[in-house]
Amino acid sequence: MMSDEIAENGTANGDVPEIELIIKASTIDGRRKGACLFCQEYFMDLYLLAELKTISLKVTTVDMQKPPPDFRTNFEATHPPILIDNGLAILENEKIERHIMKSVPGGHNLFVQDKEVASLIENLYSKLKLVLVRKDEQKSASLRAHLQRIDALLERRGTRFLTGDTMCCFDCELMPRLQHIRVAGKYFVDFEIPTSFRALWRYMYHMYQLDAFTQSCPADQDIINHYKLQQALKMKKHEELETPTFTTSIPIDVNDSNNSEQ
């Protein structure tokens, strides 16, 4: 297992509680961050709290293809994400979310009520999976239409993030999914988010500026391999040896930047 103390975590000297998040490691090298959506979502939630210095955050990656003996002893067949708070291990996604909201200092501020946003992002990921499995234009059109509805909401609200000008749990849920759509969609079926979705691209631009996203984001190669494994495809040797890349370019000119690329 590999651990990282998050730099913006305040101090680890006891004045704030330490939270450990165990996440899946890369299926390519077994060490760097893997492409688990829930792992990244909770990593982002907790990173934001660490930046606010309400907690100290430790992130540990586990190679689930060869889990170490101490992990198997403690957690048996449980897959990450796993949250550990003061010796208490929380193992299920819904329970992790509830624990962050109710028990982690500052966590309640991340969880806002917004039925429109909640319903809008609810089925987005299932549409990506249908695109990758079916590989037909009808499924791609359905995904595109769903993204257009998100673009329309962002355009109508005129806010930096989904529910306002500060991030919330919905942003931590949506942005990792958008990154998977962008990277895996392009690789497997040449799907691209249309440049006409300007509000959506502006939203992604703002998210790419944030450490909470960039520090938690898996490499393109890990996102691609995540879906290759689901389709029983193997990585080519040269792909395994590639230097990790992270797609964060923006194909439009955003109003508040002279540079459309990062």
matplotlib code that plots the C-alpha trace (Angstrom):
import matplotlib.pyplot as plt

x = [0.0, 1.2, 0.2, 0.3, -0.2, -2.1, 0.0, -2.9, -4.1, -3.1, -1.0, -0.9, -0.1, -3.4, -5.2, -7.4, -8.6, -6.8, -9.0, -7.5, -9.1, -8.1, -8.5, -7.9, -4.5, -3.7, -4.4, -1.3, 1.5, -0.3, 0.9, -0.5, -4.2, -6.6, -9.7, -12.4, -15.1, -16.2, -12.6, -12.0, -15.4, -14.6, -11.0, -12.3, -14.8, -12.1, -9.4, -11.7, -12.1, -8.3, -7.8, -10.1, -8.0, -10.9, -9.2, -5.8, -6.1, -4.0, -4.7, -3.6, -3.6, -4.1, -3.4, -6.5, -4.9, -2.4, -3.7, -1.2, -1.8, -2.6, -5.3, -6.9, -6.7, -8.4, -10.9, -11.2, -12.9, -14.0, -13.0, -12.1, -13.1, -12.7, -12.7, -11.0, -11.8, -10.2, -9.8, -13.4, -13.5, -16.5, -16.8, -19.9, -20.2, -23.5, -22.2, -19.0, -21.0, -23.2, -20.2, -18.5, -21.8, -22.6, -19.4, -16.4, -15.7, -17.0, -18.5, -22.0, -21.1, -20.4, -23.8, -26.4, -30.0, -30.7, -33.2, -32.7, -28.9, -29.2, -31.6, -29.6, -26.4, -27.9, -27.9, -25.0, -22.5, -24.8, -25.2, -21.4, -21.3, -24.0, -22.0, -18.9, -20.8, -23.1, -20.8, -23.7, -24.7, -28.1, -26.4, -23.9, -26.7, -28.4, -25.2, -24.7, -28.3, -27.8, -24.6, -26.5, -29.0, -26.2, -24.8, -28.2, -28.4, -25.0, -25.8, -29.1, -27.6, -24.5, -22.5, -19.0, -20.1, -23.3, -25.1, -23.2, -19.7, -18.3, -17.9, -20.3, -20.7, -22.4, -19.3, -17.2, -19.6, -20.0, -16.4, -14.8, -17.6, -17.0, -13.3, -14.2, -16.6, -13.9, -11.0, -12.7, -15.4, -12.7, -10.5, -13.1, -15.8, -14.3, -17.0, -16.3, -18.1, -19.3, -17.5, -20.9, -21.5, -19.7, -21.0, -20.0, -16.5, -16.2, -17.3, -14.6, -12.0, -12.7, -12.6, -9.2, -7.8, -8.5, -6.1, -9.0, -9.5, -6.0, -4.6, -7.3, -7.5, -6.3, -4.1, -5.7, -4.1, -5.7, -9.1, -8.7, -7.4, -10.4, -12.8, -10.5, -10.6, -14.4, -14.4, -11.8, -9.3, -5.6, -3.3, -0.6, 2.9, 3.8, 0.7, 1.7, 5.1, 3.8, 4.4, 1.1, -0.8, -3.7, -6.1, -7.0, -7.0, -10.0, -11.0, -12.8, -11.7, -13.0, -14.0, -11.9, -8.6, -6.4, -5.2, -7.5, -5.0, -3.5]
y = [0.0, 3.5, 6.5, 10.3, 13.0, 15.8, 19.0, 21.3, 19.3, 21.7, 20.0, 16.5, 17.3, 16.5, 19.8, 18.5, 14.9, 12.7, 11.0, 8.2, 7.3, 4.0, 4.1, 1.7, 1.9, 2.0, -1.3, -0.6, 0.0, -0.8, 2.3, 5.6, 6.6, 4.3, 5.2, 4.4, 7.1, 6.8, 6.9, 10.2, 11.6, 11.1, 12.1, 15.5, 15.9, 15.3, 17.3, 20.3, 19.9, 19.4, 22.7, 24.3, 22.8, 21.1, 17.7, 16.2, 13.8, 10.7, 8.9, 5.3, 3.4, -0.4, -2.7, -4.8, -7.2, -8.1, -6.7, -6.9, -9.4, -6.7, -5.3, -8.7, -9.4, -6.1, -5.8, -9.3, -9.0, -5.4, -3.1, 0.6, 3.3, 2.8, 5.6, 5.3, 7.9, 7.5, 3.7, 3.3, 1.8, 2.8, 0.4, 1.1, 4.1, 5.4, 5.1, 6.9, 9.7, 9.9, 9.8, 12.7, 14.7, 14.0, 13.2, 14.7, 18.3, 20.8, 18.0, 19.2, 22.3, 20.2, 18.6, 21.0, 20.2, 20.7, 18.2, 19.6, 19.1, 15.7, 14.3, 15.8, 14.1, 10.8, 8.7, 10.3, 7.6, 4.7, 6.5, 6.5, 2.7, 2.1, 4.1, 2.0, -1.3, -0.7, 1.6, 3.0, 6.5, 6.3, 5.8, 8.5, 10.9, 10.1, 10.9, 14.1, 15.2, 14.6, 16.7, 19.4, 19.5, 20.0, 22.7, 24.4, 24.4, 25.9, 28.5, 29.4, 29.7, 31.5, 30.2, 28.8, 25.5, 23.5, 25.1, 28.4, 29.9, 27.4, 23.7, 21.1, 17.3, 17.4, 18.9, 16.1, 13.6, 15.2, 16.2, 12.7, 11.4, 14.1, 13.2, 9.6, 10.6, 12.8, 10.3, 6.9, 8.3, 9.6, 6.5, 3.9, 5.5, 8.8, 10.6, 14.2, 16.8, 19.4, 22.7, 24.3, 23.3, 26.5, 26.7, 23.0, 23.6, 26.8, 24.6, 22.0, 24.8, 26.0, 22.5, 21.9, 24.8, 23.2, 21.1, 19.0, 17.8, 17.6, 15.9, 13.2, 12.7, 9.4, 9.4, 9.0, 5.6, 4.4, 5.6, 3.7, 0.6, 0.6, 0.1, -2.2, -4.6, -4.3, -5.4, -8.1, -6.3, -6.1, -3.1, -3.2, -3.3, 0.2, 1.6, 0.1, 1.8, 5.2, 8.2, 9.1, 11.9, 14.0, 15.6, 19.0, 21.1, 23.3, 23.5, 26.9, 30.4, 30.9, 34.5, 34.8, 33.5, 34.5, 31.0, 28.2, 25.5, 24.6]
z = [0.0, -0.8, 1.3, 0.6, 3.1, 1.4, 1.4, 2.1, 5.1, 7.8, 10.4, 11.5, 15.1, 16.7, 16.4, 13.6, 13.2, 10.6, 8.1, 5.9, 2.6, 1.0, -2.8, -5.6, -7.2, -10.9, -12.7, -14.7, -12.2, -8.9, -7.2, -8.6, -8.3, -10.1, -12.1, -9.5, -9.7, -6.1, -4.9, -6.7, -5.6, -1.9, -2.4, -3.7, -0.9, 1.7, -0.1, 0.1, 3.8, 4.2, 2.3, 4.9, 7.6, 9.3, 8.9, 8.0, 5.0, 4.3, 1.0, 0.6, -2.7, -2.7, -5.7, -5.7, -8.2, -5.5, -2.2, 0.7, 3.5, 6.1, 3.8, 3.3, 7.0, 7.9, 5.1, 3.6, 0.1, 0.5, -2.3, -1.8, -1.3, 2.5, 4.9, 8.3, 11.0, 14.4, 13.9, 12.6, 9.1, 6.9, 4.0, 1.9, -0.5, 1.0, 4.5, 3.5, 2.1, 5.2, 7.4, 5.6, 5.7, 9.4, 11.2, 9.4, 10.6, 8.0, 5.8, 6.2, 4.2, 1.1, 1.0, -0.4, -1.4, -5.1, -6.6, -10.1, -10.1, -8.3, -10.9, -13.8, -13.0, -11.7, -14.8, -16.7, -16.0, -17.1, -20.5, -20.9, -20.1, -22.7, -25.3, -24.6, -24.7, -27.7, -29.7, -31.7, -32.6, -30.9, -27.5, -28.3, -29.1, -25.8, -23.9, -25.9, -25.1, -21.4, -21.5, -23.3, -20.4, -18.0, -20.3, -20.3, -16.5, -16.2, -18.8, -17.1, -13.6, -14.6, -11.7, -11.6, -10.2, -10.2, -7.3, -6.9, -6.8, -4.3, -4.9, -3.3, -3.3, -6.7, -8.4, -6.8, -8.3, -11.8, -12.7, -12.4, -14.6, -17.2, -17.3, -17.9, -20.7, -22.2, -22.1, -22.5, -24.9, -27.2, -27.0, -27.6, -29.8, -30.8, -28.8, -28.0, -25.9, -28.5, -28.4, -28.7, -25.0, -23.9, -20.4, -19.8, -21.1, -18.9, -15.9, -16.8, -17.2, -13.7, -12.3, -14.0, -12.0, -8.7, -6.7, -5.4, -8.9, -10.3, -7.2, -7.3, -11.0, -12.5, -15.6, -19.0, -19.4, -16.1, -17.2, -20.5, -18.9, -16.4, -19.3, -21.2, -18.2, -18.2, -21.8, -21.2, -23.4, -22.6, -22.5, -25.2, -23.7, -25.0, -23.4, -20.0, -20.3, -21.4, -19.2, -17.6, -19.3, -18.0, -20.5, -19.2, -22.4, -23.2, -26.9, -26.6, -25.5, -22.0, -21.2, -18.1, -19.5, -22.4, -22.7, -23.5, -22.6, -19.3]

ax = plt.figure().add_subplot(projection="3d")
ax.plot(x, y, z, "-o")
ax.set_aspect("equal")
plt.show()
